Amino acid sequence: MTTNIKHIPYADQPCDRCGGKKCVAKTWKETIPTFSGTTQVEYSQIICTNKACQLLFDENLEKEKEKKEIVRLQKEEKDKVRKANSLLQVHISKKNKSRI
């Protein structure tokens, strides 16, 4: 029994939010360094043709970026405190060592 699976390119699939069509807004290439030299990667930005849907998507994306930035800054602060506490503990433990 053989099943034929038909592959539909991502840009041709309907929008997940509104069911409208998608289109390629822009395409660009970047050269990325690898362990064995470099490789060229091609990127495509795909957007929804429905302006209201795309606007909502962009707003949600911006909110997610802001949340991630807040979490990153909080993590950096926690790391600084943790590092300062660990260095303090090292100095305390050195003073309390017995030299018998």
N, C-alpha and C positions, 0 to 999 in steps of 0.2 A: 504494500500500500504506500503510494507516494503522495505527499502533500505538496502542492505548489504554493509557496509563500511569495506574495507579490510585495516587493519593496517600494515604498513611496518615499521619495526624497523629502527631507524635513521641511523645506520651504514650500512644498506642494501640499502638505498636510494642513487641515483647517486649524485656525487659532483655538487654543485650549479654552480661552475665556469666552469668546463670543461666537466662535464657529466661522468667522469670516476668513477671507484669503490672507495669506502672508506674502510678503515680497522681500527681496534682497535690497536693503538700503544702501550698503556699501560693502566693498570687498577690498582687502589689502593683504600684502605679504610681508612677513618678517623673517629675518635670518636669526636663528637661535643657536648659541654655542652648545655643543654636546661634548661628551668625552672623546669622541672619535673625530671631532672637527666641528662642522656646522650643518644645520639642516634648515630648509626653507619651509615655513608653515604659511598656509593661506587661510585667512579668516574671512567670515562673512557675517554681517550684522543683518538679522532677519527681523522685520517688524510686521505688525498687523496693519492692514490697509484701513481698518476702522479707526479713525482718529481718536474717538472717545475711549476706546479700548486701549489703544497705545498710550494715551495720556495717563490712564489709571495704572497701567503697567509701569510707566516711568516713575510715577509718584510712589508706588510700592517699592520699586527698586531703590529710590532715594532714601526712603524710610529704613530699608534694610541696611543700606550703607551706613547711615547714621547710627543705627543700633550696633553694628559691628565695630564702628569706631569707638563708641562709648565702652563696649566690652574690652576692646584692645587697650584703651587708656586705663581702665580699672585694673586689668591684668598687669600692666606695667607698674602701677602704683603698688599693687600687692607684692609683686616681685621685688621692688625696691625695699619694702618693709621686711619681707622675708630674708633678703640678703643682709640687711642691716642687723636683724635679730640673730642670724646665724654667725655673723662676724663677732657680735657682742658675746655670744655663747662661747666662741673659740677663745676670746680673751679671758673670759671668766674661768673657763676650764684650765687654761694655762696657769693662772694665778693659784688655783686650788690644788695643783699637782704636788704631790709629796716628792721630795728629792732625797730619799733615804738610800 
